[in-house]
Amino acid sequence: MSNAPPIDLSAIPESQRAAVLALLQENGALKDANRRLEHLVAELNHVVHGKRSEKLSEDDRQLAFEDLETAVAEVETRKEQAAPSTTTPRRRRQRNLGHLPADLPRIERVIEPASLECPCGCGRMHRIGEDRTERLDIVPAQLRVLVDIRPKYACGICSDGVIQAVAAPRLIEGGLPTEGAIAHVLVSKFADHLPFYRQSQTLARSGIQIDRSTLADWAGTAAFHLGPVVDRLTEHLKSSGKLFMDETTAPVLDPGRGRTKTGYLWALARDDRGWGGDDPPGVVFTYRPSRAGAHAEQILQGFDGILQLDGYTGYDRLTRPSRKGGAPITVAHCWAHARRKLKEVFDRDGSEIAAEGLRRIAELYRIEVEIRGMGPGQRLSARQARSAPLVAEFGDWLQAQRLRISVKSRLGEKLTYIHRQWGGLQTFLHDGRVEMDSNAVENLIRPIALTRKNALFAGHDEGGRTWARIASLIATAKINGVEPFAYLKATLEAIAAGHPASRIDELLPWSFTTSS
């Protein structure tokens, strides 16, 4: 740590204070990035040289490497963005230039200067040469090389210089991939459930030798640049009056112990299509190392609406006056979970009581089918007239059965579960925007389970965070009918071209059109 005394800004001329303050903040960001990078490198070394690393299978090590290297790439990209380009050299990107197969199709683009007229007025300039750069481009089921040709022009009369078009913007300066190639890698892993090392094997069959660590580098860089889009998506969702929330396991490799630990992806979703709401549907996944309710509280800071969820007790803290980050939340519990509890007993024991409970719940769902798509006012009126009496009868029936059934029996436990959620199970009767269940968010987290099944686990906590970030954009694109590859490709191209932060809403998945 430096022993230099703190800078007294009052001693600096007022016209220069802003520049000095910006430099101090920039240095602080670089120090934080360096500390995180050192931590990641230490963990990477532990995976390679740790005493228990020999217990990991080859697949285990590959997954650990790719997620750690993705995290390193993101940190280094952050350092590049924070550091002045004149004082900090850019890191050397992993490249395969000169090794692209000659039989791949070349799509040549000639990028001409805006004007060929000599600036001194001598007339039209003459072509004297060109620069050629090759980058790997990937489109679904097709590999090709995108060749940019930038002719050079000079005046045939005077010697006032040479002109040439500016190179096309790139997300990875000096790197091999186009933004389309990066988008393909992201979609392949986080939508099609192919880890990087398997993608590397697939590319090798086409003669493209790209190590999985290079693919991880691309993904880490993209994750950094897409971070503000996901943050804005989160803000947009939390400005809503009603959201869904659920969580699912995300096994993460724990290199120090040679096995996995259980992390969680928390899903925060909006889907107002059931009552014709104007806001587009969307979902944001947030990785956390555990299922502690404090994580839900932190994720929901700033949200004060109605939250639709299952009966997990970790959410209870959200309804208390002591809740951090906002007023106590109104909870709407899930009838599908109540039904599921009774169905478990019925399937195992054929219980007549469970069958009666299922029949009563089915009556409520028949009403919901009829009013789906109506406005919240119409839905509320129908529920008050038709559903409320059925719910009241169900409540009386529930209490009567609880007096007959031992609380220690399987059926007694299920009835007690429903009893504990009884207040939240009635929320849908008082607000036409509320659904009867949280199936909307459960449907959105199903692809997470597929990625988990095929990849087995994330290689690191940082990999869980990248997984959450990219999965948020892919899932939101899908639910809005947007093709994820086209969306990510266009978004990465826009970011590379310097899309202004003031117009970040244009980069949200539901804003995407093929013409945009």
VENRAHU-V179368 format. One record per helix or strand of 2 or more residues. SS is the DSSP state (helix for helix, strand for strand). FROM is the first residue (numbers start at 1). TO is the last residue. If there is no record, write none. Layout:
BEGIN
ss=SS from=FROM to=TO
ss=SS from=FROM to=TO
END
This chain:
BEGIN
ss=helix from=9 to=11
ss=helix from=14 to=49
ss=helix from=53 to=55
ss=helix from=58 to=82
ss=strand from=105 to=110
ss=strand from=126 to=139
ss=strand from=142 to=154
ss=strand from=162 to=164
ss=helix from=179 to=190
ss=helix from=196 to=204
ss=helix from=212 to=238
ss=strand from=242 to=254
ss=strand from=259 to=270
ss=helix from=273 to=275
ss=strand from=282 to=288
ss=helix from=293 to=299
ss=strand from=306 to=309
ss=helix from=313 to=319
ss=strand from=330 to=333
ss=helix from=335 to=349
ss=helix from=352 to=371
ss=helix from=376 to=404
ss=helix from=410 to=420
ss=helix from=422 to=425
ss=helix from=427 to=429
ss=helix from=439 to=455
ss=helix from=461 to=479
ss=helix from=484 to=496
ss=helix from=501 to=507
ss=helix from=509 to=511
END
